[in-house]
Amino acid sequence: MEPWLEDGIMRIPWIKNPIIDLELFVRDLIDFARRDWDHLKLEEHFFPDDIVKIKKRKHVVDLDDFYIWKHNKNGDFSVKSAYWLACEINRVEINSLAEVQPSINILKAQKALSGALGVTDQLRHRGMKLDGRCQVCGKDGESINHVLFECSVARKIWAMSHYPSPENGFDKGAVFSNFHHLLVNRDNKSWPINIRKSFPWILWRIWKNKNLLFFEGKSFDARQSVMKIQEDVDEWFLAQRKDRMVDLNVDTLNSSLGGLIASAAQVHYLPDPLPIWKPPLSGRLKCNVGMSWSTRNNLACSAWVLRDEWGRVLLHSRRSFTNVTNKEQAVFLSVLWAMESLISHRCTKVLFALHDVSLIGLILRPIAWPSFKYESTELMRCLGLFLEWSVVHELPLANRGAYLLAQSVTAECRLNSYVASSYPSWLYGLFEHERLASSV
């Protein structure tokens, strides 16, 4: 039997019965009709403590098995988490090196400063018989500092990138002093941010050009390289903007989720959060979802408020979920319940306003959140029932109505679930104020 239960380490669950079918698969323990574990089979084979651990893992019954990277939250591999893992494995040696290395472009900088880049001087020092001249400019001696800073092509790239050079120039200093100049000035407020932050791409492009020439015989002049550097820098800064618009293609989402979305669904994301409530577009409804989670008794309290384009509250609802062990689960259950509720009320064109950025991410880019494949699959299955749907990030100040409704469950023990028209009388002032403010 293979270890498949995660309990600090991967292990085999403790078997209750001495006689067991050795050809039993994990899939045999799943009730596909209910899309959940088969509780009777779990109780038949395993001890209660392990059953609790097994039930914590939600399975995706519609997709084949897939891999996740367990060293970060979303389950998607990243260089940052891989570097962290390497540090954990070799803590003493690697941490001692990391403490003296720059935090920006750390892997490439570490290699350059420790002499680990494959330039001719380093290879000849290790006994390889090679031509000692620079492969780009033909000058004798190809050191790391020469390739990145002294070579005539590298100097042209630095100059045309408008990156300020040291007082005596890059070619007069050593590799350590040149890197010191880059790192000291990365937060220099007197330089434009796109200039002072661009040096990782300049270094990368110089090094990449050298390798393309050596291995593929391709050469790029300084002007082409600077244009590519500028494109890379612009793309990176654009990706960091929080007010960007992300238009998602339904086919893209379908390919990552096994075709769970109706082809008629209109999917888009408007992540420009405002501190005040804003109405939806004409002909659509806006649903604010609020959640409050009690760590003391593992109680999740959820609420949603549905409003039209004029800010009028059409419906609101609240309910509670028991035995919710973490906040991520509470958020997921709240949003899924809100979506299912609106489907039952035949609301088919809805803008969902959510406060949790991670949940928005796993809806709009599920391929980047493999650890939450179950959650994204269930949400997308439900969203596929809408004719048109959108997701927007809502700041807490603009989501107060739904949050206060959810908080009333935990704060005042209002555990009864209900759906009602309009808004509750005790929130009259808040919803009327938001309606009037949104019409201005």
C-alpha positions as CSV (number, residue, x, y, z in Angstrom):
1,M,0.0,0.0,0.0
2,E,1.2,3.5,-0.8
3,P,1.2,6.4,1.7
4,W,-1.5,8.8,0.7
5,L,-2.6,10.5,4.0
6,E,-0.8,13.7,4.8
7,D,0.0,13.9,8.5
8,G,3.1,16.0,8.8
9,I,4.6,13.3,6.5
10,M,2.9,11.1,3.9
11,R,1.8,7.8,5.5
12,I,-0.7,5.0,5.2
13,P,-3.8,5.5,7.3
14,W,-4.1,3.2,10.3
15,I,-6.1,0.1,9.3
16,K,-8.9,-0.9,11.7
17,N,-9.3,-4.5,10.4
18,P,-6.5,-7.0,10.2
19,I,-7.9,-8.3,6.9
20,I,-8.1,-5.8,4.1
21,D,-8.3,-5.8,0.3
22,L,-4.8,-5.0,-0.9
23,E,-6.2,-3.9,-4.2
24,L,-8.4,-1.2,-2.6
25,F,-7.9,2.2,-4.2
26,V,-8.6,5.7,-2.8
27,R,-11.3,6.1,-5.5
28,D,-13.1,3.1,-4.0
29,L,-13.7,5.3,-0.8
30,I,-15.5,8.0,-2.7
31,D,-19.2,8.4,-3.3
32,F,-19.3,9.9,-6.7
33,A,-23.0,10.5,-6.7
34,R,-22.6,12.7,-3.6
35,R,-19.2,14.1,-4.7
36,D,-17.9,13.3,-1.2
37,W,-16.2,10.6,0.8
38,D,-18.2,7.4,1.5
39,H,-18.5,7.7,5.2
40,L,-19.5,4.1,5.8
41,K,-16.5,2.8,4.0
42,L,-14.2,5.1,5.9
43,E,-15.6,4.0,9.2
44,E,-15.3,0.4,8.0
45,H,-11.6,0.6,7.3
46,F,-10.0,3.4,9.4
47,F,-9.8,4.7,12.9
48,P,-11.7,7.9,13.8
49,D,-8.6,10.2,14.1
50,D,-7.5,9.3,10.6
51,I,-11.0,9.7,9.3
52,V,-11.0,13.3,10.5
53,K,-7.7,13.9,8.6
54,I,-9.0,12.2,5.5
55,K,-12.2,14.3,5.4
56,K,-10.1,17.5,5.5
57,R,-8.9,16.7,2.0
58,K,-11.5,17.5,-0.6
59,H,-11.3,15.6,-3.9
60,V,-12.1,16.7,-7.4
61,V,-14.2,14.0,-8.9
62,D,-14.4,15.5,-12.4
63,L,-10.7,15.6,-13.2
64,D,-7.8,13.2,-13.3
65,D,-5.2,13.2,-10.6
66,F,-2.9,16.2,-10.7
67,Y,0.3,17.4,-8.9
68,I,0.5,20.3,-6.5
69,W,3.5,22.1,-4.9
70,K,2.9,21.8,-1.2
71,H,5.4,24.5,-0.1
72,N,3.2,27.5,-0.7
73,K,-0.5,28.4,-0.2
74,N,-1.8,28.1,-3.7
75,G,0.0,24.9,-4.7
76,D,1.6,26.4,-7.8
77,F,5.4,26.1,-8.1
78,S,7.4,29.3,-7.6
79,V,11.1,30.0,-7.6
80,K,10.7,31.8,-4.3
81,S,9.2,28.7,-2.5
82,A,11.8,26.4,-4.2
83,Y,14.6,28.7,-2.8
84,W,13.0,28.6,0.6
85,L,12.9,24.8,0.5
86,A,16.6,24.7,-0.5
87,C,17.4,26.9,2.5
88,E,15.4,24.5,4.8
89,I,17.2,21.5,3.4
90,N,20.7,23.0,3.8
91,R,19.9,25.6,6.4
92,V,23.4,26.3,7.8
93,E,25.3,26.5,4.5
94,I,22.7,28.2,2.3
95,N,21.4,30.6,4.9
96,S,24.9,31.8,5.6
97,L,25.3,32.7,1.9
98,A,21.8,34.2,1.6
99,E,22.4,36.6,4.5
100,V,25.1,38.5,2.5
101,Q,23.3,38.3,-0.9
102,P,20.9,40.9,-2.3
103,S,17.2,40.3,-2.0
104,I,16.5,41.3,-5.6
105,N,17.3,38.8,-8.4
106,I,19.1,36.8,-5.6
107,L,19.8,33.6,-7.6
108,K,21.5,35.4,-10.5
109,A,23.3,37.8,-8.2
110,Q,24.5,35.0,-5.9
111,K,26.0,33.1,-8.9
112,A,27.7,36.2,-10.3
113,L,29.2,37.2,-6.9
114,S,30.3,33.7,-6.1
115,G,31.9,33.1,-9.5
116,A,29.4,30.5,-10.5
117,L,28.5,31.8,-13.9
118,G,30.0,29.9,-16.9
119,V,32.3,32.5,-18.4
120,T,35.6,31.5,-20.0
121,D,37.9,32.6,-17.1
122,Q,36.0,30.4,-14.7
123,L,35.9,27.4,-17.0
124,R,39.7,27.7,-17.8
125,H,40.3,28.0,-14.1
126,R,38.6,24.6,-13.7
127,G,40.9,23.0,-16.3
128,M,38.9,23.4,-19.5
129,K,41.0,24.3,-22.6
130,L,39.1,27.2,-24.2
131,D,39.8,30.3,-26.2
132,G,40.3,32.9,-23.5
133,R,38.9,35.8,-25.6
134,C,35.4,37.3,-25.0
135,Q,33.0,35.7,-27.4
136,V,31.2,39.0,-28.0
137,C,33.9,41.7,-28.4
138,G,37.0,39.6,-28.9
139,K,39.0,41.1,-26.0
140,D,41.3,38.9,-24.1
141,G,39.8,37.7,-20.8
142,E,36.2,36.9,-20.3
143,S,35.4,37.4,-16.6
144,I,32.0,37.8,-15.0
145,N,32.6,41.5,-14.6
146,H,33.7,41.8,-18.2
147,V,30.6,40.0,-19.6
148,L,28.1,42.0,-17.5
149,F,29.8,45.4,-17.3
150,E,33.1,45.8,-19.3
151,C,32.3,44.3,-22.7
152,S,31.7,46.9,-25.4
153,V,28.2,45.6,-26.1
154,A,27.3,45.5,-22.4
155,R,28.5,49.1,-22.0
156,K,26.3,50.2,-24.9
157,I,23.3,48.4,-23.4
158,W,23.9,50.1,-20.0
159,A,24.3,53.5,-21.7
160,M,21.2,53.2,-23.9
161,S,19.1,52.0,-21.0
162,H,19.8,55.4,-19.3
163,Y,20.9,53.6,-16.1
164,P,23.3,55.9,-14.2
165,S,26.8,54.5,-14.0
166,P,29.1,54.7,-11.0
167,E,31.3,57.8,-10.7
168,N,34.2,56.1,-12.4
169,G,32.2,54.0,-14.8
170,F,31.3,50.3,-14.7
171,D,34.4,49.3,-16.5
172,K,36.7,50.7,-13.8
173,G,35.2,48.7,-10.9
174,A,35.1,45.1,-9.8
175,V,32.0,42.9,-10.0
176,F,31.4,43.5,-6.2
177,S,31.5,47.3,-6.5
178,N,29.3,47.3,-9.6
179,F,26.7,45.2,-7.9
180,H,26.9,47.4,-4.8
181,H,26.1,50.4,-7.0
182,L,23.0,48.6,-8.4
183,L,21.7,47.5,-5.0
184,V,22.4,50.7,-3.1
185,N,20.5,52.7,-5.7
186,R,17.5,50.4,-6.1
187,D,15.6,52.6,-3.6
188,N,17.1,55.9,-4.7
189,K,14.1,58.2,-4.9
190,S,15.9,60.8,-7.1
191,W,15.9,58.2,-9.9
192,P,12.7,57.3,-11.8
193,I,11.4,54.0,-10.5
194,N,11.4,52.3,-13.9
195,I,15.1,53.1,-14.2
196,R,16.3,52.2,-10.7
197,K,14.3,48.9,-10.7
198,S,15.3,47.9,-14.3
199,F,18.8,46.5,-13.6
200,P,17.7,42.8,-13.1
201,W,16.4,42.8,-16.6
202,I,19.5,44.5,-18.0
203,L,21.7,41.9,-16.4
204,W,19.5,39.1,-17.6
205,R,19.4,40.3,-21.2
206,I,23.2,40.8,-21.4
207,W,23.7,37.3,-20.0
208,K,21.0,35.8,-22.3
209,N,22.5,37.5,-25.4
210,K,25.9,36.0,-24.5
211,N,24.5,32.5,-24.3
212,L,22.4,32.8,-27.5
213,L,25.5,33.8,-29.4
214,F,27.6,31.0,-27.9
215,F,25.0,28.2,-28.2
216,E,22.8,29.2,-31.2
217,G,25.0,31.7,-33.1
218,K,22.3,34.5,-32.7
219,S,23.5,38.0,-32.1
220,F,21.5,41.1,-31.0
221,D,22.7,44.7,-31.2
222,A,22.4,47.0,-28.2
223,R,19.3,48.8,-29.6
224,Q,17.3,45.5,-30.0
225,S,18.4,44.5,-26.5
226,V,17.3,47.8,-24.9
227,M,13.9,47.6,-26.6
228,K,13.4,44.1,-25.2
229,I,14.5,45.2,-21.8
230,Q,12.0,48.0,-21.8
231,E,9.2,45.7,-22.9
232,D,10.1,43.3,-20.0
233,V,10.2,46.2,-17.5
234,D,6.9,47.6,-18.7
235,E,5.2,44.2,-18.5
236,W,6.4,43.7,-15.0
237,F,5.2,47.0,-13.7
238,L,1.9,46.5,-15.5
239,A,1.5,43.2,-13.7
240,Q,2.1,44.9,-10.4
241,R,-0.7,47.4,-10.8
242,K,-3.7,46.7,-8.6
243,D,-6.0,48.7,-10.8
244,R,-5.6,46.5,-13.9
245,M,-8.4,45.0,-15.9
246,V,-8.3,41.3,-16.5
247,D,-10.5,40.0,-19.2
248,L,-10.9,36.2,-19.1
249,N,-11.8,34.0,-21.9
250,V,-14.4,31.3,-21.1
251,D,-12.5,28.8,-23.2
252,T,-9.4,29.4,-21.1
253,L,-11.2,28.7,-17.9
254,N,-12.9,25.7,-19.4
255,S,-9.6,24.2,-20.4
256,S,-8.3,24.5,-16.9
257,L,-11.4,23.1,-15.3
258,G,-12.5,20.4,-17.6
259,G,-15.3,22.3,-19.4
260,L,-17.4,23.2,-16.4
261,I,-18.5,26.6,-17.6
262,A,-21.5,27.3,-19.8
263,S,-20.4,28.7,-23.1
264,A,-22.8,31.6,-22.8
265,A,-21.2,32.9,-19.6
266,Q,-19.6,36.3,-19.8
267,V,-16.6,36.4,-17.5
268,H,-14.8,39.5,-16.5
269,Y,-13.1,41.0,-13.5
270,L,-13.1,44.7,-12.4
271,P,-10.4,44.8,-9.6
272,D,-10.5,48.5,-9.0
273,P,-11.8,48.5,-5.4
274,L,-13.4,51.7,-4.2
275,P,-14.1,52.6,-0.5
276,I,-17.8,53.2,-1.3
277,W,-20.5,50.9,-2.6
278,K,-21.0,51.2,-6.4
279,P,-24.1,49.9,-8.3
280,P,-23.8,47.4,-11.1
281,L,-24.3,48.1,-14.8
282,S,-27.8,48.5,-16.2
283,G,-29.7,45.2,-16.4
284,R,-27.5,43.5,-13.8
285,L,-27.6,42.8,-10.1
286,K,-24.9,43.1,-7.6
287,C,-24.4,40.6,-4.7
288,N,-22.2,41.5,-1.8
289,V,-21.1,38.5,0.3
290,G,-20.0,38.9,3.9
291,M,-18.5,36.4,6.3
292,S,-17.6,36.2,10.0
293,W,-15.7,33.3,11.4
294,S,-15.4,32.4,15.1
295,T,-12.2,30.6,16.0
296,R,-13.5,29.7,19.4
297,N,-16.4,27.5,18.3
298,N,-15.5,26.9,14.6
299,L,-18.6,28.7,13.5
300,A,-18.8,30.4,10.1
301,C,-21.5,33.0,9.7
302,S,-22.4,34.1,6.2
303,A,-24.7,36.7,4.6
304,W,-25.4,38.2,1.1
305,V,-27.2,41.3,0.0
306,L,-28.6,41.6,-3.6
307,R,-29.1,45.1,-5.0
308,D,-30.1,46.5,-8.4
309,E,-28.6,49.2,-10.6
310,W,-30.3,51.9,-8.5
311,G,-29.0,50.6,-5.2
312,R,-32.3,49.2,-4.0
313,V,-32.0,46.1,-1.8
314,L,-34.0,43.3,-3.4
315,L,-33.1,40.4,-1.2
316,H,-30.8,39.5,1.7
317,S,-30.0,36.3,3.5
318,R,-27.9,34.9,6.3
319,R,-27.0,31.5,7.7
320,S,-24.3,29.7,9.7
321,F,-22.0,26.8,9.1
322,T,-20.7,24.5,11.9
323,N,-17.4,22.7,12.3
324,V,-15.5,25.1,10.0
325,T,-11.9,24.8,11.0
326,N,-10.2,27.6,9.0
327,K,-11.0,31.0,7.5
328,E,-10.4,29.8,3.9
329,Q,-13.1,27.1,4.2
330,A,-15.4,29.7,5.8
331,V,-15.0,32.1,2.8
332,F,-15.5,29.3,0.3
333,L,-18.6,28.0,1.9
334,S,-20.1,31.5,2.1
335,V,-19.5,32.4,-1.5
336,L,-20.7,29.0,-2.8
337,W,-23.9,29.3,-0.7
338,A,-24.5,32.8,-2.0
339,M,-24.2,31.6,-5.6
340,E,-26.4,28.6,-5.1
341,S,-29.0,30.9,-3.4
342,L,-29.1,33.3,-6.3
343,I,-29.5,30.4,-8.8
344,S,-32.5,29.2,-6.8
345,H,-34.0,32.7,-7.0
346,R,-33.5,32.7,-10.8
347,C,-31.0,35.6,-10.8
348,T,-28.8,34.9,-13.9
349,K,-26.9,38.2,-14.5
350,V,-25.0,38.9,-11.3
351,L,-21.9,40.8,-10.2
352,F,-20.4,39.2,-7.1
353,A,-18.6,41.6,-4.8
354,L,-16.0,39.7,-2.6
355,H,-13.5,40.9,-0.1
356,D,-11.2,37.9,-0.2
357,V,-8.5,38.4,-2.9
358,S,-7.4,34.8,-2.8
359,L,-10.8,33.5,-3.6
360,I,-11.0,35.9,-6.5
361,G,-7.7,34.5,-7.7
362,L,-8.8,30.9,-7.7
363,I,-12.0,31.8,-9.6
364,L,-10.3,33.8,-12.3
365,R,-7.0,32.0,-12.5
366,P,-7.6,28.4,-11.2
367,I,-4.5,27.0,-13.0
368,A,-2.4,29.1,-10.6
369,W,-4.1,27.6,-7.5
370,P,-3.9,23.8,-7.8
371,S,-4.1,23.4,-4.0
372,F,-7.7,24.8,-4.2
373,K,-8.7,22.8,-7.3
374,Y,-11.7,21.4,-5.4
375,E,-12.9,24.8,-4.4
376,S,-12.4,26.4,-7.9
377,T,-14.1,23.4,-9.5
378,E,-17.2,23.7,-7.3
379,L,-17.4,27.5,-7.7
380,M,-17.0,27.3,-11.5
381,R,-19.6,24.5,-11.7
382,C,-22.1,26.8,-10.0
383,L,-21.1,29.9,-12.0
384,G,-21.7,27.9,-15.2
385,L,-25.4,28.1,-14.4
386,F,-25.5,31.9,-14.7
387,L,-26.0,33.6,-18.1
388,E,-23.6,36.4,-17.2
389,W,-21.4,36.8,-14.1
390,S,-18.6,39.0,-12.9
391,V,-16.3,39.1,-9.9
392,V,-15.1,42.3,-8.3
393,H,-12.9,43.0,-5.3
394,E,-14.8,45.0,-2.7
395,L,-13.1,46.9,0.1
396,P,-14.5,46.3,3.7
397,L,-15.9,49.8,3.8
398,A,-18.0,49.1,0.7
399,N,-19.1,45.7,2.0
400,R,-20.3,46.7,5.5
401,G,-23.9,45.7,5.0
402,A,-23.2,42.1,4.2
403,Y,-20.5,41.9,6.9
404,L,-22.7,43.3,9.6
405,L,-25.4,40.8,8.7
406,A,-22.9,38.0,9.0
407,Q,-21.4,39.4,12.2
408,S,-24.8,39.5,13.9
409,V,-24.8,35.7,13.9
410,T,-21.7,35.4,16.0
411,A,-22.1,38.6,18.0
412,E,-25.7,38.1,18.9
413,C,-26.2,34.4,18.4
414,R,-28.8,34.9,15.7
415,L,-28.4,31.3,14.4
416,N,-31.6,31.1,12.5
417,S,-31.3,31.1,8.7
418,Y,-33.6,33.1,6.5
419,V,-34.2,34.9,3.2
420,A,-36.1,38.2,3.1
421,S,-36.9,41.0,0.8
422,S,-35.4,44.5,1.2
423,Y,-33.0,45.0,4.1
424,P,-33.4,44.5,7.9
425,S,-34.8,47.5,9.7
426,W,-31.8,47.8,12.0
427,L,-29.6,48.5,8.9
428,Y,-32.0,51.1,7.4
429,G,-29.5,54.0,7.8
430,L,-26.6,52.2,6.2
431,F,-28.4,50.9,3.1
432,E,-30.2,54.2,2.5
433,H,-27.0,56.1,2.8
434,E,-25.2,53.8,0.3
435,R,-28.2,54.0,-2.1
436,L,-28.2,57.8,-2.1
437,A,-24.4,58.0,-2.3
438,S,-24.3,55.7,-5.3
439,S,-26.8,57.8,-7.2
440,V,-24.6,60.9,-7.1
